[in-house]
């Protein structure tokens, strides 16, 4: 039974359904993933943007406030006042009162030397006339410096205000507390992986970054490209290899660039969720599809099997019908010659008197043969008359039958033939088998058929045994031969009509089929014993007919 | 007892001749013809008690003869012979509808035929009487 077409079909269906259901699922999944991550990124960028702007304002304000303080101080006090002993210190404390923002305070004269100083460093003897901040302050009057090392060797930046003009000008310089400032700048930081710092127009850190890099080192950013007046958000890789979103905003007055950055959110979670959903979805869909397909295919196969069985049955029936019709036609054709033979031989027998028989050495043989010819015609008639079905006329004719007697008679029909063929027939009949109600003629036909088959099966020198035994109310008769037996692949066809293993012309294949039908009709059975060995063993069970 | 007069109608020559001879050997006055027409001719000239008629279906010859005999010689009983097996015969039963006494299937044992002939003769005599 081939189920190859169904395998192909099921494969094709599986592929189609899976594609049709999984492809949209994946497309949808990826779309969601893309949307989520995109949305996430846009959100991040937007936050950074806002943060940068606000923070820049805060920082700008802070610096403006510090500068104002120094300016006010310069305007409100004279040089003499400020240079008095302890005065600067008082002022510094005052300035730092609310919030500590200044590290030191110093008055530097036009010549570049400190006039007064309060702070942690020893700077009194140092000259600043060459320093950038000094020169710039002299020019601009108010100046906020970039971060520089200066004499103290520590990164810092200053707010300086000039009072007066050359040669009487003096500068009040305040150093901003870097820690405080850095804190302020860093307050823009969004998360643990974020950072906020300032770089100057040359790209050098003005406040220390949290991760790689140090103050006054190059930050790896080209500030020149970045437009002034609005936030630029860029997706970049930091010198130490982190992928970040960076928001850049110029603090125009100071010429500083505020950088607020955030590491790009890992898409790990989103990816993980999407992958998990897709995997689960795929698994469920695939499972369902394959399960349903298998179910369906099994249905198909079962139906196919049923249909095939039905077809086989129908074909078998059709064969039987057509064979039956053919056989009927054949039977008719046979019956006429048979009738002629019977009558011709019968006439010879009628005319054969004792004188004729004695007149020739073969006389007995002639008479015997004539009689036998008619017996065979009878036998053939029996077969053709019962060929297909049974008519009203052919219903069993009940006698009280002596099985053993019937067997002996049957044997007598074929005795000569057996001798002629060199086959030894043994009758092993249980004595005293009671009479039983059955149809003698039809039983005889069955026995004749089986004995005939047995004789055909064995070659010269073979043996056939006919055995009868009581079997309850009935009898069991077996015909055993030591011929080749029935091949296993023929066993379940042996009672089929027209099944024969003989060469064409040697057997009609009807004998066993008819015998089988007869036994069924009489209420017994006929079977081939599976391991009677060495040859074939046929067993006839004769049951007495019921009332 | 009178000998029963029988006419056998069959186109199988061997069969016909043998049956007629065998009937004669058994004290039945039998004769044979080989066709329906011949049978009608014979019956026109001679008295017959029983006709044994081969139907040879599906040919029409036998049935036609049956009809003719029953029509023209209603006193003559007809026994129909056929080579068909019992099933077809029973299913058709044309012979019965057409008034034949009985039907026998070839090949037929001579004793059975004679039995049927005697029975037909009894019937015929019964009618006559």
Interface residues (C-beta under 8 A of the other chain):
Chain A: X328 X331 X332 X333 X334 X335 X336 X338 X339 X340 X341 X342 X343 X344 X346 X347 X350 X351 X377 X378 X380 X381 X384 X385 X387 X388 X389 X390 X391 X392 X393 X394
Chain B: X12 X14 X15 X18 X19 X21 X22 X25 X83 X84 X85 X86 X87 X88 X89 X90 X105 X106 X107 X108 X109 X110
